[in-house]
């Protein structure tokens, strides 16, 4: 029962890494995946999310896919 869910726009996610003013565990809505610049590929994706709780509700931030957990 340990299935890996992939991120897609519209997913509700939990942020697993704290940042200044945004605690770990904050809920967010995935908005879009960003294209990587350059010719490197480190296997990570960058996502724009809209924060859904706390004082930053409605704000948009970018996170790496490893810092987001699909709910």
KOLVEXDO-759504 format. One record per residue: x, y, z of N, C-alpha, C in turn. Coordinates in nm, 4 decimals, padded with zeros to 6 digits. Layout:
REM residues N
<node n_xx="X" n_yy="Y" n_zz="Z" ca_xx="X" ca_yy="Y" ca_zz="Z" c_xx="X" c_yy="Y" c_zz="Z"/>
...
END
This chain:
REM residues 71
<node n_xx="00.0814" n_yy="-00.1196" n_zz="00.0000" ca_xx="00.0000" ca_yy="00.0000" ca_zz="00.0000" c_xx="00.0861" c_yy="00.1264" c_zz="00.0000"/>
<node n_xx="00.2109" n_yy="00.1149" n_zz="-00.0323" ca_xx="00.3030" ca_yy="00.2273" ca_zz="-00.0336" c_xx="00.3174" c_yy="00.2794" c_zz="-00.1757"/>
<node n_xx="00.2114" n_yy="00.3355" n_zz="-00.2319" ca_xx="00.2160" ca_yy="00.3805" ca_zz="-00.3704" c_xx="00.2672" c_yy="00.5235" c_zz="-00.3780"/>
<node n_xx="00.3451" n_yy="00.5507" n_zz="-00.4799" ca_xx="00.4011" ca_yy="00.6837" ca_zz="-00.5032" c_xx="00.3054" c_yy="00.7620" c_zz="-00.5919"/>
<node n_xx="00.2550" n_yy="00.8733" n_zz="-00.5448" ca_xx="00.1656" ca_yy="00.9563" ca_zz="-00.6248" c_xx="00.2485" c_yy="01.0642" c_zz="-00.6941"/>
<node n_xx="00.2227" n_yy="01.0858" n_zz="-00.8211" ca_xx="00.2959" ca_yy="01.1878" ca_zz="-00.8942" c_xx="00.2230" c_yy="01.3210" c_zz="-00.8836"/>
<node n_xx="00.2993" n_yy="01.4274" n_zz="-00.8880" ca_xx="00.2420" ca_yy="01.5608" ca_zz="-00.8803" c_xx="00.1802" c_yy="01.5994" c_zz="-01.0135"/>
<node n_xx="00.0697" n_yy="01.6699" n_zz="-01.0065" ca_xx="00.0080" ca_yy="01.7271" ca_zz="-01.1251" c_xx="-00.0680" c_yy="01.8518" c_zz="-01.0813"/>
<node n_xx="-00.0915" n_yy="01.9456" n_zz="-01.1728" ca_xx="-00.1660" ca_yy="02.0662" ca_zz="-01.1360" c_xx="-00.3014" c_yy="02.0306" c_zz="-01.0759"/>
<node n_xx="-00.3362" n_yy="02.0978" n_zz="-00.9691" ca_xx="-00.4625" ca_yy="02.0717" ca_zz="-00.9005" c_xx="-00.4495" c_yy="01.9822" c_zz="-00.7796"/>
<node n_xx="-00.3339" n_yy="01.9175" n_zz="-00.7605" ca_xx="-00.3119" ca_yy="01.8319" ca_zz="-00.6435" c_xx="-00.3041" c_yy="01.9152" c_zz="-00.5156"/>
<node n_xx="-00.3630" n_yy="01.8634" n_zz="-00.4100" ca_xx="-00.3454" ca_yy="01.9205" ca_zz="-00.2771" c_xx="-00.2215" c_yy="01.8560" c_zz="-00.2182"/>
<node n_xx="-00.1277" n_yy="01.9369" n_zz="-00.1681" ca_xx="-00.0016" ca_yy="01.8851" ca_zz="-00.1165" c_xx="00.0276" c_yy="01.9419" c_zz="00.0214"/>
<node n_xx="00.1153" n_yy="01.8724" n_zz="00.0924" ca_xx="00.1666" ca_yy="01.9192" ca_zz="00.2210" c_xx="00.3141" c_yy="01.9529" c_zz="00.1985"/>
<node n_xx="00.3561" n_yy="02.0701" n_zz="00.2428" ca_xx="00.4955" ca_yy="02.1110" ca_zz="00.2315" c_xx="00.5719" c_yy="02.0474" c_zz="00.3466"/>
<node n_xx="00.6789" n_yy="01.9741" n_zz="00.3150" ca_xx="00.7505" ca_yy="01.8981" ca_zz="00.4178" c_xx="00.8753" c_yy="01.9692" c_zz="00.4697"/>
<node n_xx="00.9158" n_yy="02.0781" n_zz="00.4054" ca_xx="01.0355" ca_yy="02.1522" ca_zz="00.4493" c_xx="00.9936" c_yy="02.2922" c_zz="00.4924"/>
<node n_xx="01.0344" n_yy="02.3324" n_zz="00.6124" ca_xx="00.9972" ca_yy="02.4662" ca_zz="00.6577" c_xx="01.0834" c_yy="02.5718" c_zz="00.5877"/>
<node n_xx="01.0256" n_yy="02.6900" n_zz="00.5734" ca_xx="01.0947" ca_yy="02.8058" ca_zz="00.5165" c_xx="01.0617" c_yy="02.9247" c_zz="00.6061"/>
<node n_xx="01.1263" n_yy="03.0358" n_zz="00.5836" ca_xx="01.1017" ca_yy="03.1541" ca_zz="00.6664" c_xx="00.9550" c_yy="03.1944" c_zz="00.6528"/>
<node n_xx="00.8821" n_yy="03.1919" n_zz="00.7624" ca_xx="00.7418" ca_yy="03.2298" ca_zz="00.7651" c_xx="00.6444" c_yy="03.1232" c_zz="00.7194"/>
<node n_xx="00.6951" n_yy="03.0086" n_zz="00.6730" ca_xx="00.6070" ca_yy="02.9011" ca_zz="00.6269" c_xx="00.6500" c_yy="02.7710" c_zz="00.6946"/>
<node n_xx="00.5734" n_yy="02.7247" n_zz="00.7925" ca_xx="00.6128" ca_yy="02.6032" ca_zz="00.8641" c_xx="00.5912" c_yy="02.4766" c_zz="00.7815"/>
<node n_xx="00.6687" n_yy="02.3745" n_zz="00.8131" ca_xx="00.6461" ca_yy="02.2432" ca_zz="00.7518" c_xx="00.5052" c_yy="02.1986" c_zz="00.7896"/>
<node n_xx="00.4375" n_yy="02.1317" n_zz="00.6989" ca_xx="00.3005" ca_yy="02.0869" ca_zz="00.7236" c_xx="00.1964" c_yy="02.1791" c_zz="00.6640"/>
<node n_xx="00.2391" n_yy="02.2915" n_zz="00.6065" ca_xx="00.1460" ca_yy="02.3840" ca_zz="00.5430" c_xx="00.0840" c_yy="02.3180" c_zz="00.4206"/>
<node n_xx="-00.0461" n_yy="02.3367" n_zz="00.4016" ca_xx="-00.1152" ca_yy="02.2821" ca_zz="00.2858" c_xx="-00.1059" c_yy="02.3798" c_zz="00.1691"/>
<node n_xx="-00.0997" n_yy="02.3239" n_zz="00.0480" ca_xx="-00.0894" ca_yy="02.4075" ca_zz="-00.0713" c_xx="-00.1543" c_yy="02.3369" c_zz="-00.1895"/>
<node n_xx="-00.1840" n_yy="02.4144" n_zz="-00.2921" ca_xx="-00.2417" ca_yy="02.3636" ca_zz="-00.4158" c_xx="-00.1369" c_yy="02.3766" c_zz="-00.5258"/>
<node n_xx="-00.1069" n_yy="02.2664" n_zz="-00.5961" ca_xx="-00.0099" ca_yy="02.2701" ca_zz="-00.7065" c_xx="-00.0705" c_yy="02.3475" c_zz="-00.8227"/>
<node n_xx="00.0052" n_yy="02.4434" n_zz="-00.8753" ca_xx="-00.0420" ca_yy="02.5242" ca_zz="-00.9870" c_xx="00.0215" c_yy="02.4832" c_zz="-01.1192"/>
<node n_xx="00.1549" n_yy="02.4783" n_zz="-01.1233" ca_xx="00.2205" ca_yy="02.4424" ca_zz="-01.2483" c_xx="00.3635" c_yy="02.3966" c_zz="-01.2243"/>
<node n_xx="00.4126" n_yy="02.3164" n_zz="-01.3173" ca_xx="00.5512" ca_yy="02.2706" ca_zz="-01.3160" c_xx="00.6301" c_yy="02.3632" c_zz="-01.4072"/>
<node n_xx="00.7502" n_yy="02.3987" n_zz="-01.3649" ca_xx="00.8329" ca_yy="02.4901" ca_zz="-01.4428" c_xx="00.9388" c_yy="02.4136" c_zz="-01.5204"/>
<node n_xx="00.9687" n_yy="02.4636" n_zz="-01.6398" ca_xx="01.0731" ca_yy="02.4035" ca_zz="-01.7217" c_xx="01.2089" c_yy="02.4390" c_zz="-01.6625"/>
<node n_xx="01.3007" n_yy="02.3446" n_zz="-01.6739" ca_xx="01.4362" ca_yy="02.3671" ca_zz="-01.6245" c_xx="01.5138" c_yy="02.4501" c_zz="-01.7254"/>
<node n_xx="01.6042" n_yy="02.5309" n_zz="-01.6747" ca_xx="01.6904" ca_yy="02.6097" ca_zz="-01.7616" c_xx="01.8236" c_yy="02.5380" c_zz="-01.7765"/>
<node n_xx="01.8849" n_yy="02.5498" n_zz="-01.8901" ca_xx="02.0147" ca_yy="02.4875" ca_zz="-01.9104" c_xx="02.0022" c_yy="02.3442" c_zz="-01.9574"/>
<node n_xx="02.1150" n_yy="02.2776" n_zz="-01.9632" ca_xx="02.1183" ca_yy="02.1413" ca_zz="-02.0160" c_xx="02.1440" c_yy="02.0362" c_zz="-01.9075"/>
<node n_xx="02.1204" n_yy="02.0702" n_zz="-01.7830" ca_xx="02.1412" ca_yy="01.9750" ca_zz="-01.6745" c_xx="02.0110" c_yy="01.9031" c_zz="-01.6413"/>
<node n_xx="02.0236" n_yy="01.7883" n_zz="-01.5787" ca_xx="01.9059" ca_yy="01.7149" ca_zz="-01.5323" c_xx="01.9418" c_yy="01.6469" c_zz="-01.4026"/>
<node n_xx="01.8982" n_yy="01.7058" n_zz="-01.2914" ca_xx="01.9268" ca_yy="01.6493" ca_zz="-01.1600" c_xx="01.8128" c_yy="01.5612" c_zz="-01.1097"/>
<node n_xx="01.7093" n_yy="01.5424" n_zz="-01.1914" ca_xx="01.5976" ca_yy="01.4560" ca_zz="-01.1547" c_xx="01.4913" c_yy="01.5229" c_zz="-01.0707"/>
<node n_xx="01.5064" n_yy="01.6514" n_zz="-01.0410" ca_xx="01.4088" ca_yy="01.7225" ca_zz="-00.9584" c_xx="01.3225" c_yy="01.8137" c_zz="-01.0443"/>
<node n_xx="01.2011" n_yy="01.8406" n_zz="-00.9968" ca_xx="01.1108" ca_yy="01.9313" ca_zz="-01.0660" c_xx="01.0807" c_yy="02.0502" c_zz="-00.9756"/>
<node n_xx="01.0562" n_yy="02.1656" n_zz="-01.0366" ca_xx="01.0194" ca_yy="02.2857" ca_zz="-00.9626" c_xx="00.8710" c_yy="02.3099" c_zz="-00.9854"/>
<node n_xx="00.7973" n_yy="02.3298" n_zz="-00.8761" ca_xx="00.6526" ca_yy="02.3504" ca_zz="-00.8823" c_xx="00.6133" c_yy="02.4829" c_zz="-00.8181"/>
<node n_xx="00.5197" n_yy="02.5520" n_zz="-00.8798" ca_xx="00.4553" ca_yy="02.6675" ca_zz="-00.8175" c_xx="00.3353" c_yy="02.6156" c_zz="-00.7405"/>
<node n_xx="00.3237" n_yy="02.6606" n_zz="-00.6170" ca_xx="00.2101" ca_yy="02.6209" ca_zz="-00.5342" c_xx="00.1466" c_yy="02.7453" c_zz="-00.4737"/>
<node n_xx="00.0174" n_yy="02.7352" n_zz="-00.4438" ca_xx="-00.0542" ca_yy="02.8417" ca_zz="-00.3749" c_xx="-00.0818" c_yy="02.7937" c_zz="-00.2340"/>
<node n_xx="-00.0347" n_yy="02.8681" n_zz="-00.1355" ca_xx="-00.0502" ca_yy="02.8281" ca_zz="00.0041" c_xx="-00.1967" c_yy="02.8391" c_zz="00.0447"/>
<node n_xx="-00.2424" n_yy="02.7406" n_zz="00.1245" ca_xx="-00.3846" ca_yy="02.7303" ca_zz="00.1561" c_xx="-00.4183" c_yy="02.7539" c_zz="00.3032"/>
<node n_xx="-00.3172" n_yy="02.7642" n_zz="00.3895" ca_xx="-00.3489" ca_yy="02.7908" ca_zz="00.5306" c_xx="-00.2398" c_yy="02.8766" c_zz="00.5924"/>
<node n_xx="-00.2661" n_yy="02.9274" n_zz="00.7096" ca_xx="-00.1693" ca_yy="03.0135" ca_zz="00.7768" c_xx="-00.1820" c_yy="03.1584" c_zz="00.7324"/>
<node n_xx="-00.0897" n_yy="03.2410" n_zz="00.7781" ca_xx="-00.0934" ca_yy="03.3833" ca_zz="00.7471" c_xx="-00.0584" c_yy="03.4121" c_zz="00.6017"/>
<node n_xx="00.0025" n_yy="03.3173" n_zz="00.5340" ca_xx="00.0429" ca_yy="03.3362" ca_zz="00.3938" c_xx="-00.0602" c_yy="03.2824" c_zz="00.2962"/>
<node n_xx="-00.1820" n_yy="03.2583" n_zz="00.3408" ca_xx="-00.2872" ca_yy="03.2023" ca_zz="00.2546" c_xx="-00.3007" c_yy="03.2856" c_zz="00.1275"/>
<node n_xx="-00.3016" n_yy="03.2157" n_zz="00.0145" ca_xx="-00.3180" ca_yy="03.2832" ca_zz="-00.1134" c_xx="-00.1868" c_yy="03.3198" c_zz="-00.1808"/>
<node n_xx="-00.0767" n_yy="03.3200" n_zz="-00.1064" ca_xx="00.0526" ca_yy="03.3534" ca_zz="-00.1645" c_xx="00.1040" c_yy="03.2376" c_zz="-00.2489"/>
<node n_xx="00.1806" n_yy="03.2691" n_zz="-00.3513" ca_xx="00.2392" ca_yy="03.1670" ca_zz="-00.4378" c_xx="00.3884" c_yy="03.1565" c_zz="-00.4093"/>
<node n_xx="00.4371" n_yy="03.0330" n_zz="-00.4035" ca_xx="00.5795" ca_yy="03.0043" ca_zz="-00.3809" c_xx="00.6219" c_yy="02.8914" c_zz="-00.4720"/>
<node n_xx="00.7529" n_yy="02.8771" n_zz="-00.4909" ca_xx="00.8074" ca_yy="02.7659" ca_zz="-00.5682" c_xx="00.8770" c_yy="02.6689" c_zz="-00.4742"/>
<node n_xx="00.8567" n_yy="02.5389" n_zz="-00.5005" ca_xx="00.9183" ca_yy="02.4336" ca_zz="-00.4209" c_xx="00.9684" c_yy="02.3228" c_zz="-00.5119"/>
<node n_xx="01.0685" n_yy="02.2506" n_zz="-00.4652" ca_xx="01.1124" ca_yy="02.1302" ca_zz="-00.5342" c_xx="01.0133" c_yy="02.0184" c_zz="-00.5048"/>
<node n_xx="01.0008" n_yy="01.9247" n_zz="-00.5984" ca_xx="00.9049" ca_yy="01.8149" ca_zz="-00.5803" c_xx="00.9370" c_yy="01.7294" c_zz="-00.4578"/>
<node n_xx="01.0637" n_yy="01.7220" n_zz="-00.4164" ca_xx="01.0981" ca_yy="01.6411" ca_zz="-00.2985" c_xx="01.0478" c_yy="01.7026" c_zz="-00.1684"/>
<node n_xx="01.0066" n_yy="01.8308" n_zz="-00.1734" ca_xx="00.9558" ca_yy="01.8995" ca_zz="-00.0547" c_xx="00.8033" c_yy="01.9027" c_zz="-00.0493"/>
<node n_xx="00.7373" n_yy="01.8297" n_zz="-00.1393" ca_xx="00.5907" ca_yy="01.8266" ca_zz="-00.1457" c_xx="00.5405" c_yy="01.6839" c_zz="-00.1347"/>
<node n_xx="00.4383" n_yy="01.6659" n_zz="-00.0539" ca_xx="00.3749" ca_yy="01.5340" ca_zz="-00.0336" c_xx="00.2314" c_yy="01.5417" c_zz="-00.0803"/>
<node n_xx="00.1940" n_yy="01.4598" n_zz="-00.1769" ca_xx="00.0564" ca_yy="01.4595" ca_zz="-00.2297" c_xx="-00.0370" c_yy="01.3997" c_zz="-00.1248"/>
<node n_xx="-00.1495" n_yy="01.4658" n_zz="-00.1021" ca_xx="-00.2496" ca_yy="01.4175" ca_zz="-00.0059" c_xx="-00.3626" c_yy="01.3453" c_zz="-00.0763"/>
END
